[in-house]
Amino acid sequence: MSLFASAGGQRIKQVRSVLEHVGLYVGLAVYTAAGAKIFQVIEHPNELDILTTYQALLISKREIFLRSVWNESQNSVNYREKIDEYLCDYEEVVEEAIGHGINVVSQDFHINWNYIQSVFFSTTILTTIGYGNIAPVTFLGRLFCIIFAIIGIPFTLSVIADVGQLFATMLSTVWNKYKDKIQPIIDKIKKEKADDDDMGIGGNMYTALAAFVCLILFLSFGAFLFTLWEDWTFFDAFYFCFITMTTIGFGDIVPEKTAYMLVCTIYILVGMAFTTTAIELLRRQYAESWKKMQELRAQIQAQLKLADTLRKLGEHADKNNLELDVDIAGDLAALKDNLAKFKKGKMKGLEDIDINELDWVEKNRKVRAVTIFIYETSL
């Protein structure tokens, strides 16, 4: 009976875990959809009013300019001055109309605050990308934007962190499934690099390189999709993906095809989780490598003090014919090995030391002395 109860409790925990994940994603989707609708309700009427006003003004100023060209042509005295005046008025209206998104040639306009664009705008707020190609201009729109961001950004970060955990779970599952095939390859690489990289820095670099390659492949996949949807080159699409996933969000290149906005939104949310994970992995590997190099530096400085002490001890022993069973050559060999590793890493601080200068002790030489000394290090 207890066995069935335990199995039932385990199943309930699994269902609860799935519902928690699904609840986060559904909650974010509902929050984004509701926010987008509110943005549309607030901003769309104002945008439509501005566009129709500038459209009518553009048409009227154009007609006035054309009529003035004909009428003022009869007056040859002030013709030039009048045409310049009417032309300047028309150019000012054209500039303002273009700034609001009106096509001067066709005298038509495109609505930015449709529902799909509002969803995309809401996503850029929640992910803190903020392209800036569209933005609220009304008081209510800007006030709601503040409230929407204060609540939504922490919510979105929680979802992104949850997606990152799913990535980690997937990687663990793949590793456990193919561990028997992958582990021998890793062991072989470690064995080949063991002599050259006792500190493990090379392994950190391989891990960081793998994360960087995965990030490039993910961005390239997104760039390939955008070349199918938008009239972009592959480099422009890759540039957009990188600027988006790193939340730089210049806004100089943004998607225009509304039919793919939903897919683009999903790609951005998943991609930010993936990019954040990859960048964090790169940062940790760099920090770990740097820490190991600093530890080695401290070890070398301590061993240099020991080498100097042993040198003096050897000179003192030779003069006084004293005997001490100390393996100086072994200590110096370890020091020379660490120096070689340190300089191989191209770190600064000990470039003035020549390894060959430490060859003042013959191999396996024993210093004879009876002395007790205190060894102080900087560790």
Phi, psi and chi 1 to 4 in degrees:
 res  aa     phi    psi   chi1   chi2   chi3   chi4
   1 MET       -  -42.7 -172.3   68.0  176.7      -
   2 SER   -64.8  -30.4   60.3      -      -      -
   3 LEU   -65.3  -43.5 -179.0   61.1      -      -
   4 PHE   -67.3  -37.6  -72.1  106.5      -      -
   5 ALA   -64.1  -40.9      -      -      -      -
   6 SER   -64.8  -42.5  176.7      -      -      -
   7 ALA   -64.2  -40.3      -      -      -      -
   8 GLY   -65.0  -40.5      -      -      -      -
   9 GLY   -64.9  -37.8      -      -      -      -
  10 GLN   -64.4  -40.5 -172.1   69.5   20.9      -
  11 ARG   -65.9  -39.2 -174.4  178.2  -63.9  -84.9
  12 ILE   -63.5  -40.4  -69.1  174.6      -      -
  13 LYS   -62.9  -40.5  -72.1 -177.8  180.0  179.5
  14 GLN   -65.3  -43.7  -68.0  176.6   -7.4      -
  15 VAL   -63.0  -41.2  172.0      -      -      -
  16 ARG   -64.4  -40.3 -176.6  179.9  -60.8  173.1
  17 SER   -63.4  -43.1  177.3      -      -      -
  18 VAL   -63.1  -43.1  171.7      -      -      -
  19 LEU   -64.5  -34.2  -70.7  178.1      -      -
  20 GLU   -64.6  -44.0  -72.6  177.2   -5.4      -
  21 HIS   -64.3  -49.4  -69.5  -64.8      -      -
  22 VAL   -62.7  -38.9  173.8      -      -      -
  23 GLY   -61.0  -39.8      -      -      -      -
  24 LEU   -61.4  -47.2  -86.6  176.4      -      -
  25 TYR   -68.9  -43.1  -53.5  145.4      -      -
  26 VAL   -65.5  -40.7  172.6      -      -      -
  27 GLY   -61.5  -43.2      -      -      -      -
  28 LEU   -65.5  -40.7 -179.3   62.1      -      -
  29 ALA   -62.5  -43.9      -      -      -      -
  30 VAL   -66.1  -42.5  171.5      -      -      -
  31 TYR   -62.4  -43.7 -174.6   80.4      -      -
  32 THR   -65.1  -44.2  -55.3      -      -      -
  33 ALA   -63.5  -44.0      -      -      -      -
  34 ALA   -65.7  -43.2      -      -      -      -
  35 GLY   -62.4  -39.8      -      -      -      -
  36 ALA   -62.5  -40.7      -      -      -      -
  37 LYS   -65.0  -41.0 -171.8   61.6 -179.9  177.5
  38 ILE   -65.7  -41.7  -65.4  174.3      -      -
  39 PHE   -59.7  -42.5  -84.4  119.4      -      -
  40 GLN   -64.3  -44.0 -175.9 -171.2   19.3      -
  41 VAL   -62.8  -37.0  170.0      -      -      -
  42 ILE   -78.2  -46.2  -64.5  174.5      -      -
  43 GLU   -91.0  -29.5  -65.3  -65.8  -30.5      -
  44 HIS   -60.7  -48.3  176.7   74.2      -      -
  45 PRO   -60.3  -40.7  -23.0   34.9      -      -
  46 ASN   -65.3  -42.7  179.0   73.2      -      -
  47 GLU   -63.2  -44.2 -179.3 -168.7   25.7      -
  48 LEU   -62.6  -40.0 -175.2   61.1      -      -
  49 ASP   -64.3  -44.0 -178.8   58.8      -      -
  50 ILE   -64.8  -43.8  -67.9  175.7      -      -
  51 LEU   -65.4  -43.5  -70.7  175.2      -      -
  52 THR   -66.3  -35.4   52.8      -      -      -
  53 THR   -65.1  -47.4  -60.6      -      -      -
  54 TYR   -71.7  -29.0  -86.2  100.5      -      -
  55 GLN   -64.9  -46.1 -176.8 -173.0   43.5      -
  56 ALA   -65.0  -40.0      -      -      -      -
  57 LEU   -65.9  -38.6 -174.5   61.0      -      -
  58 LEU   -63.5  -43.7  178.0   65.5      -      -
  59 ILE   -65.7  -44.2  -65.5  173.9      -      -
  60 SER   -66.5  -42.6   64.2      -      -      -
  61 LYS   -66.4  -32.4  -75.5  -67.7 -175.7  179.4
  62 ARG   -66.5  -43.4 -176.5  174.1 -176.1  -85.1
  63 GLU   -64.4  -41.5  -67.7  -63.6  -32.1      -
  64 ILE   -61.6  -42.2  -68.3  173.6      -      -
  65 PHE   -64.7  -43.0  174.8   71.3      -      -
  66 LEU   -65.3  -40.3  -68.4  176.2      -      -
  67 ARG   -66.8  -37.2  -76.4 -160.4  -56.0  -91.1
  68 SER   -66.8  -32.8   66.1      -      -      -
  69 VAL   -61.4  -41.2  171.6      -      -      -
  70 TRP   -74.9  -44.2  170.7 -104.8      -      -
  71 ASN   -69.6  -42.9  -66.4  -26.4      -      -
  72 GLU   -75.9  -13.5  -66.0  -60.6  -30.4      -
  73 SER   -66.8  -19.7   63.0      -      -      -
  74 GLN   -76.5  -20.7  -52.0  -60.7  -37.3      -
  75 ASN  -107.8   97.9 -175.2    1.5      -      -
  76 SER   -75.4  -13.8   59.3      -      -      -
  77 VAL   -74.6  -54.6  178.1      -      -      -
  78 ASN  -102.9   18.3  -62.8  -36.1      -      -
  79 TYR   -61.3  -49.1  176.5   74.6      -      -
  80 ARG   -62.2  -45.6  177.7   75.2 -177.0 -163.9
  81 GLU   -65.2  -41.4  -69.7   78.7    3.8      -
  82 LYS   -68.5  -42.1  -71.8  -68.1 -176.4 -179.9
  83 ILE   -63.8  -40.4  -68.1  -60.5      -      -
  84 ASP   -61.6  -39.5  -73.8  -17.5      -      -
  85 GLU   -65.9  -47.1 -179.8 -179.3  -12.5      -
  86 TYR   -66.7  -35.8  -72.0  124.6      -      -
  87 LEU   -67.2  -41.0 -179.8   59.8      -      -
  88 CYS   -62.9  -41.4  -72.8      -      -      -
  89 ASP   -61.6  -42.8  -68.4  -19.1      -      -
  90 TYR   -67.4  -39.3  178.4   62.9      -      -
  91 GLU   -66.0  -36.2  -73.3  176.1  -18.7      -
  92 GLU   -63.0  -42.8  -71.0  178.7    0.3      -
  93 VAL   -66.5  -39.7  173.9      -      -      -
  94 VAL   -61.7  -42.9  167.5      -      -      -
  95 GLU   -62.4  -44.3 -176.9  179.4    1.9      -
  96 GLU   -67.5  -38.0  -67.3  177.5   -5.2      -
  97 ALA   -65.9  -41.9      -      -      -      -
  98 ILE   -63.1  -39.8  -67.2  175.1      -      -
  99 GLY   -62.1  -26.3      -      -      -      -
 100 HIS   -96.1    5.8  -73.3   84.5      -      -
 101 GLY    91.7   21.0      -      -      -      -
 102 ILE   -93.0  133.6  -62.7  177.0      -      -
 103 ASN   -78.4  115.7 -169.4  -40.6      -      -
 104 VAL   -68.5  -33.7  178.6      -      -      -
 105 VAL   -71.1  -52.1  177.5      -      -      -
 106 SER   -88.2  -11.2   63.3      -      -      -
 107 GLN    57.6   32.0  -61.8  176.2   -6.7      -
 108 ASP  -114.1  168.0 -162.4    3.5      -      -
 109 PHE  -138.7  163.0   55.0   79.5      -      -
 110 HIS  -119.2  129.6  173.3   71.2      -      -
 111 ILE   -78.1  123.5  -63.2  -67.4      -      -
 112 ASN   -83.4  -36.5  -74.5  -36.0      -      -
 113 TRP   -89.9   49.7  -73.8  104.2      -      -
 114 ASN   -81.3  174.7   56.2   51.8      -      -
 115 TYR   -68.1  -40.7 -176.3   67.7      -      -
 116 ILE   -63.6  -44.2  -60.8  -62.7      -      -
 117 GLN   -65.5  -33.3  -73.9  -76.3    4.1      -
 118 SER   -66.1  -38.7  -61.6      -      -      -
 119 VAL   -63.0  -44.1  170.7      -      -      -
 120 PHE   -63.7  -40.6 -172.0   70.6      -      -
 121 PHE   -63.2  -43.4  170.6   74.2      -      -
 122 SER   -60.6  -38.4  -60.6      -      -      -
 123 THR   -64.2  -40.5  -56.1      -      -      -
 124 THR   -67.1  -26.9   61.8      -      -      -
 125 ILE   -71.9  -49.4  -67.3  176.8      -      -
 126 LEU   -64.6  -32.6  -61.8  177.7      -      -
 127 THR   -91.3    0.1   55.0      -      -      -
 128 THR    60.8   23.6   68.1      -      -      -
 129 ILE   -74.0  -54.7  -62.9  173.7      -      -
 130 GLY    60.2   68.9      -      -      -      -
 131 TYR   -59.9  -40.3  -69.5  120.8      -      -
 132 GLY    87.9    3.7      -      -      -      -
 133 ASN   -70.7  -30.9   56.0  -40.5      -      -
 134 ILE  -133.4  150.2   58.6  172.8      -      -
 135 ALA  -157.6  151.3      -      -      -      -
 136 PRO   -67.0  142.8   22.7  -31.9      -      -
 137 VAL  -119.2  -16.1  -65.0      -      -      -
 138 THR   -85.4  161.2   63.8      -      -      -
 139 PHE   -63.6  -46.9  171.9   77.6      -      -
 140 LEU   -63.6  -38.7  -73.1  177.6      -      -
 141 GLY   -64.0  -42.6      -      -      -      -
 142 ARG   -71.6  -36.9  -70.5  173.9  175.0  174.7
 143 LEU   -64.5  -44.0  178.1   61.7      -      -
 144 PHE   -66.0  -33.7  177.2   70.8      -      -
 145 CYS   -60.8  -41.8 -177.9      -      -      -
 146 ILE   -63.2  -49.0  -65.1  173.7      -      -
 147 ILE   -64.3  -42.9  -60.8  172.9      -      -
 148 PHE   -60.9  -40.0 -177.7   75.9      -      -
 149 ALA   -72.8  -40.6      -      -      -      -
 150 ILE   -60.3  -41.3  -70.3  175.5      -      -
 151 ILE   -81.6  -41.2  -60.6  174.1      -      -
 152 GLY   -78.4  -33.7      -      -      -      -
 153 ILE   -64.3  -48.5  -69.7  175.8      -      -
 154 PRO   -61.1  -35.8  -22.5   33.8      -      -
 155 PHE   -61.8  -45.2 -171.8   15.3      -      -
 156 THR   -66.1  -39.4  -54.7      -      -      -
 157 LEU   -62.4  -35.9  -67.6  177.6      -      -
 158 SER   -64.0  -41.0  -60.7      -      -      -
 159 VAL   -66.5  -42.4  173.1      -      -      -
 160 ILE   -62.5  -41.1  -68.3  174.8      -      -
 161 ALA   -63.5  -37.5      -      -      -      -
 162 ASP   -66.4  -40.2 -170.8   73.7      -      -
 163 VAL   -63.5  -38.2  173.9      -      -      -
 164 GLY   -61.6  -38.3      -      -      -      -
 165 GLN   -65.0  -37.0  -69.2  179.8   -3.0      -
 166 LEU   -63.7  -40.6  -71.8  179.8      -      -
 167 PHE   -59.1  -45.4  -80.8  144.9      -      -
 168 ALA   -62.7  -40.4      -      -      -      -
 169 THR   -64.3  -41.7  -57.1      -      -      -
 170 MET   -62.7  -43.0  -69.6  171.9   58.0      -
 171 LEU   -63.7  -39.9  -71.1  175.1      -      -
 172 SER   -63.9  -39.7  -61.4      -      -      -
 173 THR   -64.4  -44.5  -57.1      -      -      -
 174 VAL   -63.4  -40.9  172.6      -      -      -
 175 TRP   -63.3  -44.8  168.8 -104.1      -      -
 176 ASN   -64.9  -31.4  -67.7  -29.7      -      -
 177 LYS   -76.6  -39.5 -174.6  175.6 -179.1  180.0
 178 TYR  -111.6   21.1  -62.1  100.5      -      -
 179 LYS   -61.9  -39.8 -178.5  178.5  180.0  179.3
 180 ASP   -64.1  -26.7  -64.8  -22.6      -      -
 181 LYS   -89.7  -31.9  -63.1 -179.9  179.3  179.3
 182 ILE   -85.1  -37.8  -61.0  176.1      -      -
 183 GLN   -58.5  -43.6 -170.8   64.4   48.3      -
 184 PRO   -59.5  -35.6  -25.1   34.8      -      -
 185 ILE   -66.1  -43.4  -59.4  175.5      -      -
 186 ILE   -64.0  -43.2  -63.4  176.5      -      -
 187 ASP   -62.3  -37.7  -66.6  -21.0      -      -
 188 LYS   -64.9  -42.6 -176.2  177.5  179.5 -179.3
 189 ILE   -64.7  -42.7  -65.3  175.4      -      -
 190 LYS   -62.5  -38.6  -73.8 -176.5  177.0 -179.8
 191 LYS   -66.1  -38.8 -174.4  176.2 -179.9 -179.0
 192 GLU   -69.2  -32.1  -68.0  175.8   -6.3      -
 193 LYS   -96.2    1.6  -62.4  -64.0 -179.0  179.1
 194 ALA   -61.3  -42.6      -      -      -      -
 195 ASP   -70.4  -31.8  -63.9  -24.6      -      -
 196 ASP   -91.2  -15.1  -63.0  -28.0      -      -
 197 ASP  -143.7   72.4 -173.8   20.6      -      -
 198 ASP   -73.0  -19.0  -67.6  -23.1      -      -
 199 MET   -83.0  -15.2  -65.6 -177.5  -63.3      -
 200 GLY    84.6    8.9      -      -      -      -
 201 ILE   -67.3  -37.5  -63.7  176.0      -      -
 202 GLY   -61.0  -39.3      -      -      -      -
 203 GLY   -62.3  -40.0      -      -      -      -
 204 ASN   -62.3  -39.6  -66.9  -22.2      -      -
 205 MET   -66.9  -37.7  -64.8  -55.9  -64.4      -
 206 TYR   -64.2  -41.7  -77.2  126.6      -      -
 207 THR   -63.3  -44.6  -54.9      -      -      -
 208 ALA   -64.0  -40.0      -      -      -      -
 209 LEU   -64.2  -40.1 -179.8   61.1      -      -
 210 ALA   -63.7  -42.0      -      -      -      -
 211 ALA   -63.9  -40.4      -      -      -      -
 212 PHE   -65.4  -41.8  179.5   74.0      -      -
 213 VAL   -64.1  -42.0  170.0      -      -      -
 214 CYS   -61.5  -40.0  -69.9      -      -      -
 215 LEU   -63.8  -44.1  177.8   60.7      -      -
 216 ILE   -62.8  -41.1  -65.6  -61.8      -      -
 217 LEU   -64.7  -40.9  -69.5  176.3      -      -
 218 PHE   -64.2  -45.2 -177.8   83.1      -      -
 219 LEU   -64.6  -37.2  -64.4  178.2      -      -
 220 SER   -66.0  -38.6  -60.7      -      -      -
 221 PHE   -62.3  -45.4  173.4   72.7      -      -
 222 GLY   -62.9  -40.6      -      -      -      -
 223 ALA   -62.0  -40.1      -      -      -      -
 224 PHE   -61.9  -41.7  172.5   73.4      -      -
 225 LEU   -63.7  -42.0  -67.1 -179.9      -      -
 226 PHE   -69.3  -28.5  -80.3  108.8      -      -
 227 THR   -67.1  -24.9   56.1      -      -      -
 228 LEU   -79.2  -32.1  -59.7  178.3      -      -
 229 TRP   -91.0  -40.6  -59.8  -24.1      -      -
 230 GLU  -110.8  164.6  -56.0  -74.8  -20.6      -
 231 ASP   -86.8   62.5  -63.8  -31.7      -      -
 232 TRP  -117.9  153.2  -65.1  -12.1      -      -
 233 THR   -78.4  167.2   63.5      -      -      -
 234 PHE   -64.0  -39.2  179.9   81.7      -      -
 235 PHE   -65.5  -42.5  177.9   77.3      -      -
 236 ASP   -61.4  -40.2  -71.8  -19.3      -      -
 237 ALA   -67.2  -41.7      -      -      -      -
 238 PHE   -64.4  -40.5 -173.5   89.4      -      -
 239 TYR   -60.3  -44.9  169.0   81.0      -      -
 240 PHE   -61.8  -44.3  165.5   77.2      -      -
 241 CYS   -61.9  -43.6  -68.3      -      -      -
 242 PHE   -66.1  -46.1  176.7   81.2      -      -
 243 ILE   -62.8  -34.7  -66.5  -61.2      -      -
 244 THR   -73.3  -49.7  -62.0      -      -      -
 245 MET   -67.5  -26.0  -61.5  -49.7  164.3      -
 246 THR   -91.0    4.7   53.2      -      -      -
 247 THR    58.2   24.7   69.3      -      -      -
 248 ILE   -69.1  -51.1  -63.3  173.4      -      -
 249 GLY    58.9   60.1      -      -      -      -
 250 PHE   -62.6  -39.9  -71.8  130.4      -      -
 251 GLY    87.3    5.3      -      -      -      -
 252 ASP   -73.4  -26.6   51.0  -17.8      -      -
 253 ILE  -129.2  119.5  -59.9  178.3      -      -
 254 VAL  -136.8  151.1  -67.3      -      -      -
 255 PRO   -64.1  144.8  -18.3   30.3      -      -
 256 GLU  -118.6  -20.7  -62.7  179.3   -4.1      -
 257 LYS   -81.5  108.1  -55.6  -66.9  178.7   60.6
 258 THR   -67.7  -19.9   57.2      -      -      -
 259 ALA   -65.2  -22.6      -      -      -      -
 260 TYR  -112.3   13.0  -54.3  103.5      -      -
 261 MET   -63.5  -38.7  -76.8  -62.0  178.0      -
 262 LEU   -64.2  -45.0  179.8   59.3      -      -
 263 VAL   -64.3  -40.0 -179.4      -      -      -
 264 CYS   -61.6  -41.0  178.8      -      -      -
 265 THR   -63.0  -44.3  -59.1      -      -      -
 266 ILE   -63.6  -42.3  -64.4  174.0      -      -
 267 TYR   -61.4  -39.3  174.2   77.1      -      -
 268 ILE   -65.5  -45.9  -70.9  174.5      -      -
 269 LEU   -63.8  -46.1  -69.9  174.7      -      -
 270 VAL   -67.1  -41.7  175.1      -      -      -
 271 GLY   -64.9  -35.6      -      -      -      -
 272 MET   -65.7  -39.5  -74.4 -172.0   63.0      -
 273 ALA   -63.5  -44.5      -      -      -      -
 274 PHE   -65.1  -45.4 -175.7   83.3      -      -
 275 THR   -64.8  -42.4  -55.5      -      -      -
 276 THR   -60.8  -41.9  -57.3      -      -      -
 277 THR   -63.5  -44.6  -57.1      -      -      -
 278 ALA   -65.6  -43.7      -      -      -      -
 279 ILE   -66.1  -39.7  -68.4  177.0      -      -
 280 GLU   -64.1  -38.2  175.9   63.4   15.0      -
 281 LEU   -64.7  -42.7 -176.9   59.3      -      -
 282 LEU   -60.3  -43.3  -71.3  170.7      -      -
 283 ARG   -63.5  -43.3 -174.5 -163.4   67.5   78.6
 284 ARG   -65.5  -40.5  -71.5 -176.1 -179.5 -178.0
 285 GLN   -66.2  -39.9  -63.6  -58.0  -39.7      -
 286 TYR   -64.6  -43.7  175.9   79.2      -      -
 287 ALA   -63.7  -39.5      -      -      -      -
 288 GLU   -67.0  -41.4 -174.2  176.5   -9.8      -
 289 SER   -63.4  -42.3  -61.7      -      -      -
 290 TRP   -63.9  -40.0  176.5 -102.9      -      -
 291 LYS   -62.9  -41.8 -179.0  180.0  178.2 -179.6
 292 LYS   -66.3  -37.3  -71.3 -178.4  177.9  179.5
 293 MET   -66.9  -37.3  -67.8  -60.9  -65.6      -
 294 GLN   -69.2  -37.5  -67.7  -56.8  -49.4      -
 295 GLU   -62.7  -41.4  -69.9  174.9   -7.2      -
 296 LEU   -66.0  -37.6  179.9   61.6      -      -
 297 ARG   -60.9  -45.7  174.5 -171.4  175.2   88.2
 298 ALA   -62.8  -38.9      -      -      -      -
 299 GLN   -64.6  -40.9 -177.8 -179.2   -3.1      -
 300 ILE   -64.8  -43.4  -69.4  173.5      -      -
 301 GLN   -60.3  -39.1  -69.7  174.4  -20.9      -
 302 ALA   -66.7  -41.8      -      -      -      -
 303 GLN   -68.8  -29.3  -70.7  178.3  -28.6      -
 304 LEU   -64.8  -39.9  -76.3  173.9      -      -
 305 LYS   -63.8  -40.5  -68.9 -177.2  179.4  180.0
 306 LEU   -63.3  -41.5  174.9   60.8      -      -
 307 ALA   -62.4  -40.8      -      -      -      -
 308 ASP   -66.2  -40.0 -176.6   63.1      -      -
 309 THR   -63.8  -43.1  -58.0      -      -      -
 310 LEU   -65.8  -36.6  -68.0  176.0      -      -
 311 ARG   -60.5  -48.5 -177.3 -162.4  -65.2  -91.2
 312 LYS   -64.6  -38.5  -66.8  177.8 -179.6  178.4
 313 LEU   -63.2  -40.1 -177.7   61.4      -      -
 314 GLY   -64.3  -42.6      -      -      -      -
 315 GLU   -63.4  -40.7  -65.9  174.1   -6.1      -
 316 HIS   -66.2  -38.2 -179.9   72.5      -      -
 317 ALA   -67.2  -38.7      -      -      -      -
 318 ASP   -64.0  -37.4  -70.9  -21.7      -      -
 319 LYS   -73.6  -33.5  -68.5  179.2 -179.8  178.8
 320 ASN  -108.3    5.9  -63.0  -82.9      -      -
 321 ASN    52.8   45.7  -65.6  -38.5      -      -
 322 LEU   -96.6  160.2  -61.6  177.3      -      -
 323 GLU  -124.7  129.8 -128.6 -178.2   87.1      -
 324 LEU  -147.5  130.1  179.0   62.8      -      -
 325 ASP   -83.6   80.1 -167.4   12.2      -      -
 326 VAL  -123.2  128.2  177.8      -      -      -
 327 ASP   -88.4   83.2 -172.0    2.1      -      -
 328 ILE   -65.3  -40.8  -59.7  177.9      -      -
 329 ALA   -60.4  -38.8      -      -      -      -
 330 GLY   -65.3  -41.8      -      -      -      -
 331 ASP   -65.0  -40.9  -66.9  -34.1      -      -
 332 LEU   -69.4  -33.4  -70.4  178.0      -      -
 333 ALA   -62.7  -41.3      -      -      -      -
 334 ALA   -64.8  -39.6      -      -      -      -
 335 LEU   -63.5  -46.4  172.6   58.6      -      -
 336 LYS   -62.7  -36.8  -69.4  162.5   66.7  176.4
 337 ASP   -65.4  -43.2 -177.3   58.1      -      -
 338 ASN   -66.2  -38.7  -75.6  -24.8      -      -
 339 LEU   -61.5  -41.2  -83.6  174.0      -      -
 340 ALA   -62.3  -41.7      -      -      -      -
 341 LYS   -64.2  -42.7  -67.9  177.7 -171.8  175.5
 342 PHE   -63.9  -43.9 -167.9   84.3      -      -
 343 LYS   -72.7  -27.3  -67.0 -170.5  174.0 -176.4
 344 LYS   -65.6  -32.7 -177.0  179.2  179.3 -179.0
 345 GLY   -77.3   -0.2      -      -      -      -
 346 LYS    58.3   40.4  -62.9 -179.1  179.5  179.9
 347 MET   -92.7  152.3  -56.9  -64.1  -67.6      -
 348 LYS   -95.0  152.5  -64.9 -178.2  178.5 -179.5
 349 GLY   130.6  -29.1      -      -      -      -
 350 LEU  -130.7   29.5  -61.9  172.6      -      -
 351 GLU   -70.6  -19.9  -64.0   87.8  -14.2      -
 352 ASP   -82.1   -1.2   55.8  -27.6      -      -
 353 ILE   -94.2  128.4  -61.1  175.4      -      -
 354 ASP  -100.8  123.6 -174.3    1.5      -      -
 355 ILE   -61.0  -35.3  -61.7  176.7      -      -
 356 ASN   -65.9  -22.4  -64.1  -35.2      -      -
 357 GLU   -68.6  -14.0  -68.4 -179.9   -0.9      -
 358 LEU   -88.1    4.7  -60.7  174.7      -      -
 359 ASP   -86.1   30.2  -68.6  -24.3      -      -
 360 TRP   -80.5   -8.0   53.9  -83.6      -      -
 361 VAL  -110.3  130.6  178.6      -      -      -
 362 GLU   -72.2  156.3  -63.4  177.0   -0.8      -
 363 LYS   -60.2  131.9 -173.3  176.2 -179.0 -179.8
 364 ASN    62.3   22.5  -63.1  -35.7      -      -
 365 ARG   -71.6  139.9  173.4  179.1  174.8 -178.5
 366 LYS  -111.3  128.5  -54.9  -72.8 -175.9  179.2
 367 VAL   -92.0  133.9  178.5      -      -      -
 368 ARG  -104.3  111.8  -57.5  178.0    6.6  159.3
 369 ALA  -165.0  156.1      -      -      -      -
 370 VAL  -118.2   93.2  179.8      -      -      -
 371 THR  -144.0  143.4  -51.1      -      -      -
 372 ILE  -115.6  126.7  -62.4  176.2      -      -
 373 PHE  -132.6  154.9   61.3   90.7      -      -
 374 ILE   -98.2  127.6  -62.1  175.8      -      -
 375 TYR  -100.4  114.5  174.2   42.1      -      -
 376 GLU  -107.7  130.9 -178.9 -178.5   -6.7      -
 377 THR  -120.3  170.5   74.7      -      -      -
 378 SER   -96.7    9.4   60.1      -      -      -
 379 LEU   -69.7      -  -69.7  174.1      -      -
